[in-house]
Amino acid sequence: MRAMIRDWRLKLNNRAVAWAGVVGIGLLPCPDCGGPLAFHIWPVAILVLVYQRVRRRSAAQLDLLLTDDLRQRASTPPDSDVV
């Protein structure tokens, strides 16, 4: 139980450190325009997050499709005239 709690704390801390890094970098000034880098980072980050979500969702739907297909094959009796 303690190992599981320690693993969760480590994961949460790593995620917090990653977000703090993104926010910290976003506050730095852009060398070209002088505005915060967040104006340049967040549109790209949003595109990456959307891409990852679509990819995960399509993989989950493919898994569901394959699982349903396998269940359907398992539930139907084999044809007797197919050799």
C-alpha positions as CSV (number, residue, x, y, z in Angstrom):
1,M,0.0,0.0,0.0
2,R,2.8,2.4,0.9
3,A,4.6,1.7,-2.4
4,M,1.4,2.5,-4.3
5,I,1.0,5.8,-2.4
6,R,4.7,6.6,-3.1
7,D,4.2,5.9,-6.8
8,W,1.2,8.2,-7.0
9,R,3.0,11.0,-5.2
10,L,5.9,10.6,-7.6
11,K,3.5,10.8,-10.6
12,L,1.7,13.8,-9.2
13,N,4.9,15.6,-8.5
14,N,6.3,14.9,-11.9
15,R,3.1,16.3,-13.5
16,A,3.2,19.3,-11.3
17,V,6.8,20.0,-12.2
18,A,6.0,19.6,-15.9
19,W,3.1,22.1,-15.6
20,A,5.2,24.5,-13.6
21,G,7.9,24.3,-16.3
22,V,5.4,25.1,-19.1
23,V,3.9,28.0,-17.2
24,G,7.4,29.3,-16.3
25,I,8.6,29.1,-19.9
26,G,5.4,30.7,-21.0
27,L,6.2,33.8,-18.9
28,L,9.6,34.4,-20.5
29,P,9.6,37.2,-23.1
30,C,9.7,36.2,-26.8
31,P,13.0,37.3,-28.5
32,D,11.2,38.4,-31.7
33,C,8.1,40.2,-30.4
34,G,8.8,40.8,-26.7
35,G,5.5,39.3,-25.7
36,P,5.2,36.3,-23.4
37,L,6.2,33.0,-25.0
38,A,2.8,31.6,-23.9
39,F,1.3,33.3,-26.9
40,H,3.5,31.0,-29.1
41,I,3.4,27.9,-26.9
42,W,-0.2,27.4,-26.1
43,P,-1.6,27.1,-29.7
44,V,0.9,24.4,-30.4
45,A,0.3,22.7,-27.1
46,I,-3.5,22.7,-27.7
47,L,-2.9,21.1,-31.2
48,V,-0.7,18.4,-29.6
49,L,-3.3,17.7,-26.9
50,V,-6.1,17.5,-29.4
51,Y,-4.1,15.1,-31.6
52,Q,-3.3,12.9,-28.6
53,R,-6.9,12.8,-27.6
54,V,-8.1,11.9,-31.1
55,R,-5.5,9.2,-31.4
56,R,-6.4,7.7,-28.0
57,R,-10.1,7.8,-28.8
58,S,-9.6,6.2,-32.2
59,A,-7.5,3.4,-30.6
60,A,-10.2,2.8,-28.0
61,Q,-12.9,2.6,-30.7
62,L,-10.7,0.2,-32.7
63,D,-10.3,-2.0,-29.6
64,L,-14.0,-1.9,-29.0
65,L,-14.7,-2.7,-32.6
66,L,-12.3,-5.7,-32.5
67,T,-13.6,-6.9,-29.2
68,D,-17.2,-6.8,-30.5
69,D,-16.2,-8.6,-33.7
70,L,-14.5,-11.3,-31.7
71,R,-17.6,-11.7,-29.4
72,Q,-19.8,-11.9,-32.5
73,R,-17.6,-14.6,-34.0
74,A,-17.5,-16.6,-30.8
75,S,-21.3,-16.5,-30.4
76,T,-22.2,-17.6,-33.9
77,P,-21.9,-21.3,-34.7
78,P,-19.5,-22.2,-37.5
79,D,-21.0,-23.0,-40.9
80,S,-21.3,-26.8,-41.5
81,D,-20.7,-26.6,-45.3
82,V,-17.4,-24.7,-45.0
83,V,-14.5,-27.1,-45.0
